[in-house]
Amino acid sequence: MRTASRARGVAAVAATLTGALLLTACGGGDDSADSNGTGSDRNTAEVDDTDGTTEAAEANEPLVLTHDGGLRILDGDTLEVVHEIELDGFNRVNPVGDDRHVMVSTAEGFRVLDAVTGELTDVSFPGEKPGHVVHHAGVTVLFTDGTGEVTMFDTDALGDGAPEVETHMSDDPHHGVAIKLSNGELVTTLGTEEARTGIVVLDADGEEIARNEDCPGVHGEATARDEAVVVGCQDGVLVYRDGAITKVESPDDYGRIGNQAGSGESAIVLGDYKSDPDAELERPERVSLIDTETGELRLVDLGSSYTFRSLARGPHGEALVLGTDGSIHVIDPEAGEVVNSIPVVEEWEEPMEWQQPRPAIFVRDHTAYVTDPAGGAVHAVHVESGEILASAELPDTPNEISGVIVDAH
């Protein structure tokens, strides 16, 4: 059942929620890491405009980096720190889908950050264990793991304050994800806190039109050309395309694909690939390429391991993987081959705890932004040429990186 309401302000959230909430985990074994998740121990922020002027500065093409104790907002061209926000706890950041806002996941729920001015707005979406944030076709979708609630709103409406929202309640709370397509269909995961099993598709009126529960450990989402949706399983993926759900099997009995990156320029989705169900922390060296048109799944050996913060797509649909060898590996998804490797940072090793900092990649247009926790820096790299466009030292260790991305709609 879907309902309509309005997002709430911070004051209302504070009045209804108390105490710190548990963090969501998703992927190191089955469920300890992914590209979305939950946040901090409090919902209090202090803002510092670092230029010291009376009139607050504005960040151009802002990037948002998390660190232990808050957020830093950088100018996307110069990498200069423009704003600093104190925010305790483990916070996560994701694009909303417009040119101004970034969603911050905290213990109390989702909060909307105006990344241009460096202000946490009064718009919030309270809920226990905020999880995945997906923007597509002009709609932003939030999944709250602790309740199973899916919250949807027109992305552009954030510019006018608290937007009108539409909600869908899952049958059970679980670590899930959902996406709304341009025709109004909602693709959302099925599961409980004990087991996640598949996806269901609802039409614009909320009526079920497709279901598949042959996807153990369902996790992650990516959209390819022509709105083909891919979600990962422990033994392959599910592809929703043209009104039908298809299972694509992994070549191994356990071939977990839990994190994916899609591009509207390509029918092929990039995924991770783990094949050892008994590993405490598997450090895979192969990635998966899922062709949503043919149903083919191919594996590409990088010769380097990577993590859940390593996957991205280039401006022409290139598959990009940031390896522990310090390079961005550029894969031609059609050929299934690594065509370039761009050295960016020193070699590194994935930490045992998924919340701990490790190099991460965020791509916008033709630029890949790469964090360097060991060096306390961030780098901007031109995807096609491999040129380092800019580098900047940071006063503390960066963890997650995100920024504004205008959704194509």
HELIX and SHEET records of a PDB file:
HELIX    1   1 VAL A   10  THR A   16  1                                   7    
HELIX    2   2 THR A  155  ASP A  160  5                                   6    
HELIX    3   3 ARG A  225  GLU A  227  5                                   3    
SHEET    1   A 5 ARG A   2  ARG A   6  0                                        
SHEET    2   A 5 GLU A 164  MET A 169 -1                                        
SHEET    3   A 5 GLU A 149  ASP A 154 -1                                        
SHEET    4   A 5 VAL A 139  THR A 144 -1                                        
SHEET    5   A 5 PRO A 130  HIS A 136 -1                                        
SHEET    1   B 5 ARG A   8  GLY A   9  0                                        
SHEET    2   B 5 GLU A 119  PRO A 126 -1                                        
SHEET    3   B 5 GLY A 109  ASP A 114 -1                                        
SHEET    4   B 5 HIS A 101  THR A 106 -1                                        
SHEET    5   B 5 ARG A  92  PRO A  95 -1                                        
SHEET    1   C 5 GLU A  46  ASP A  49  0                                        
SHEET    2   C 5 VAL A  81  GLU A  86 -1                                        
SHEET    3   C 5 GLY A  70  LEU A  74 -1                                        
SHEET    4   C 5 LEU A  63  HIS A  67 -1                                        
SHEET    5   C 5 ILE A 401  GLY A 403 -1                                        
SHEET    1   D 4 ALA A 178  LYS A 180  0                                        
SHEET    2   D 4 LEU A 186  GLY A 191 -1                                        
SHEET    3   D 4 ARG A 196  LEU A 202 -1                                        
SHEET    4   D 4 GLU A 208  ASN A 212 -1                                        
SHEET    1   E 4 HIS A 219  THR A 223  0                                        
SHEET    2   E 4 VAL A 229  CYS A 233 -1                                        
SHEET    3   E 4 GLY A 236  ARG A 241 -1                                        
SHEET    4   E 4 ALA A 244  GLU A 249 -1                                        
SHEET    1   F 4 GLN A 260  ALA A 261  0                                        
SHEET    2   F 4 ILE A 268  GLY A 271 -1                                        
SHEET    3   F 4 ARG A 286  ASP A 291 -1                                        
SHEET    4   F 4 LEU A 297  ASP A 301 -1                                        
SHEET    1   G 4 LEU A 311  ARG A 313  0                                        
SHEET    2   G 4 ALA A 319  LEU A 322 -1                                        
SHEET    3   G 4 SER A 327  ASP A 332 -1                                        
SHEET    4   G 4 GLU A 337  PRO A 343 -1                                        
SHEET    1   H 4 ILE A 361  ARG A 364  0                                        
SHEET    2   H 4 THR A 367  ASP A 372 -1                                        
SHEET    3   H 4 ALA A 377  HIS A 382 -1                                        
SHEET    4   H 4 ILE A 388  GLU A 393 -1                                        
END                                                                             
